[in-house]
Amino acid sequence: MTDLEGTQASAVGDDARSGFSLLALCGVGTVTVLGLTWFLVSWLVLGSPLTDAIGETVGSLAVILLIVSIIGAARATDSTGRG
C-alpha cells in the first residue's frame, strides 16, 4: 500500500476563501460595484457606444488594480523591513 492509497481528496477549495480578510472581500465587492456602475453610467446615461463603455471600464479597473498593487507592495515592504 502506497502513501497515496487511502488518503482523502484535498480540500483546497474549502481553504481558498479563508485566506482573504473581511477588508479584502469588501474591497473586491466595492471595486466590482464601482466598475459595473461606471459601465452603466457610461453606456446608458452618457450614451457612449458599447465598446467605448467597456473600454473605459476596463481602463478604470486597470488603474484601480495598479494602485492596489502599489499599496500592497509598499505595505509588504514596510512590514518586512521592520524586522
C-alpha positions in Angstrom: 0.0 0.0 0.0 1.5 3.4 -1.0 1.1 6.7 0.8 -1.5 7.9 -1.7 -3.8 5.0 -1.2 -6.5 5.6 1.3 -5.9 9.3 1.5 -8.9 11.6 1.0 -9.1 14.3 -1.6 -7.6 17.6 -0.8 -9.9 20.3 0.3 -8.1 23.1 -1.4 -11.3 24.8 -2.5 -12.6 25.0 1.1 -9.5 26.7 2.4 -9.1 29.2 -0.5 -11.6 31.7 0.9 -10.2 31.6 4.4 -7.0 33.4 3.1 -8.9 36.6 2.5 -9.7 39.1 5.2 -13.1 40.7 5.5 -11.5 44.0 4.4 -10.2 42.4 1.2 -13.6 40.9 0.4 -15.2 44.3 1.0 -12.7 45.9 -1.3 -13.3 43.4 -4.1 -17.0 43.9 -3.8 -16.6 47.7 -3.8 -14.4 47.7 -6.9 -16.9 45.3 -8.7 -19.9 47.6 -7.9 -18.0 50.7 -8.9 -16.9 49.1 -12.2 -20.4 48.0 -13.0 -21.8 51.4 -12.1 -19.3 53.2 -14.2 -20.1 50.9 -17.2 -23.8 51.5 -16.9 -23.4 55.3 -16.5 -21.1 55.5 -19.4 -23.2 53.3 -21.7 -26.8 54.3 -20.7 -26.6 57.8 -19.2 -23.7 59.3 -21.3 -24.7 57.5 -24.4 -21.3 56.1 -25.2 -21.2 53.2 -27.7 -21.0 49.8 -26.0 -17.4 49.1 -27.0 -16.3 52.5 -25.7 -18.1 52.0 -22.4 -16.4 48.6 -22.0 -13.0 50.1 -22.8 -13.5 52.9 -20.3 -14.5 50.4 -17.6 -11.6 48.1 -18.3 -9.2 51.0 -18.3 -10.6 52.4 -15.0 -10.4 48.9 -13.3 -6.8 48.5 -14.6 -5.8 51.8 -12.9 -7.5 50.8 -9.7 -5.7 47.4 -9.7 -2.4 49.2 -10.3 -3.0 51.5 -7.3 -4.0 48.5 -5.1 -0.8 46.6 -6.2 1.4 49.5 -5.4 -0.2 49.9 -2.0 0.1 46.2 -1.3 3.8 46.2 -2.3 4.5 49.2 -0.1 2.8 47.5 2.8 4.7 44.2 2.3 8.0 46.0 2.1 7.2 48.1 5.2 6.2 45.0 7.2 9.3 43.0 6.2 11.6 46.0 6.7 10.9 46.4 10.4 12.1 43.2 11.5 
